[in-house]
Amino acid sequence: MVKKLLGDAVREERLRRNLSQNSLAEQAKISLRTVSDIENYIGNPQLETLYAWQLTYIFP
């Protein structure tokens, strides 16, 4: 349930900002694989990754 909510939120925000997965990965300084895994409900991102996204993308 949490993975789906997170994956959907990341994908929606990425698309809202007109970013590719690769662009998001570069801007967030994480791997493309991490972005893909999260959006496909596979990933378990580290807390530091989520915190960085919160500051950069969710609550700019």
Secondary structure, 3 states (H helix, E strand, C coil): CHHHHHHHHHHHHHHHCCCCHHHHHHHHCCCHHHHHHHHCCCCCCCHHHHHHHHHHHHCC
